[in-house]
Amino acid sequence: MTYLTTHLPFPSSSTSLPPPRSQLIISDTLSSPGNFAVYHLVSSALGKEKRKVIWVDFKGEGRSSWEAILKKIGTPLPPLTSHSFIHISPSSLPSSIKIPNKNTPSLFDIDEKPILRETYDYITSHLTDGSLLILDGLSELDWLGFSPLELSKFVRAVFAKVKLSNSILVSTIHADHLPLSSTIIPSKEAGESDLLYRLLRLGQGCWWRVSHLPSGRSGDVMGEISSHPLTNPIGLKDSQKSPYIPRSNPLQYRLEPNTVRVFPKGTGRGFL
């Protein structure tokens, strides 16, 4: 069920997914996780669009968690033997510890220094024409000791391969540091703020900002989402930019057992 399409359409042949050769950055907060936005994209890719999905699980959530949730919203994951859904689960264990599972690249070398080359190689070996690639949980790498500079270089290198394969890149990151005001672009500071700043500078896509309410959750509203176009992907005209939904007047949402209800700010139960 692609519950965000009506409210956040994209300028492409599929209004549910970003255009090929573009990136979508999804930032969220610990109080209002943006997982539902990722599930929306995956549901569209595996369902109507029949696109290959490559999920790089930096959070360590595991395939079983996605299987349960996507089944609830009407898009069961393909079987483990299928090549249409690839789960890559980078490991933070020392490289000396051998992990029997495939698609588990190490995040540390033999000297326990952080590395992303192995993860990059795993990604590019699975990337095929028209894929949806999800780098899920870049903040977790920041917490493990990867610098914003090396993370942004990694994303830039991956994005270059994405564009060559006519694919789509989605990156998720925590942004609890952002003020709950109408501020749009973060200042360049250390940690997560610096990483988000560097990702936004890559342009060629859109930023969805998911955040909690300044007043906290209510019975009808669990959070807000705004949409901020970046520079256009190559080949798209200015008139084809992603929709702009300002932080000062965001959409609001409520999670339900089998879907997400999205509505303009202030309408409460008047769901659209």
HUFEN-V749345 format. One record per backbone hydrogen bond with DSSP energy under -0.5 kcal/mol. NH is the residue of the N-H (numbers start at 1). CO is the residue of the C=O. If there is no record, write none. Layout:
BEGIN
nh co
NH CO
NH CO
END
This chain:
BEGIN
nh co
3 1
5 2
7 4
8 4
10 15
12 10
15 13
17 14
21 167
22 19
22 167
23 204
24 169
25 206
26 24
26 171
27 25
27 208
28 173
29 32
37 34
38 34
39 35
40 36
41 37
42 38
43 39
44 40
45 41
46 42
47 43
49 44
51 45
53 84
54 132
55 53
55 86
56 54
56 134
57 55
57 88
58 56
58 136
59 136
60 57
65 62
66 62
67 63
68 64
69 65
70 66
71 67
72 68
73 69
74 71
75 70
82 79
86 53
88 55
88 86
89 87
89 103
90 88
91 105
95 109
97 94
98 96
100 98
107 91
109 113
112 109
115 107
120 116
121 117
122 118
123 119
124 120
125 121
126 122
126 123
127 123
130 165
131 128
132 52
133 131
133 168
134 54
135 133
135 170
136 56
136 134
137 135
137 172
138 172
140 137
141 137
142 138
143 139
144 140
145 141
145 142
146 141
151 147
152 148
153 149
154 150
155 151
156 152
157 153
158 154
159 155
160 156
161 157
162 158
163 159
164 160
165 161
166 163
167 162
168 131
169 22
170 133
171 24
172 135
173 26
175 28
178 175
181 179
189 187
193 190
195 191
196 192
197 193
198 194
199 195
200 196
201 197
202 198
202 199
203 199
203 200
205 231
206 23
207 228
208 25
209 207
209 226
210 27
210 208
211 224
216 213
218 221
222 253
223 253
224 211
225 251
226 209
227 245
228 207
230 205
236 233
240 237
241 238
243 9
245 227
245 243
246 244
249 246
250 247
251 225
252 263
253 223
254 261
256 259
259 256
261 254
262 260
263 252
265 250
267 264
270 267
271 269
272 262
END
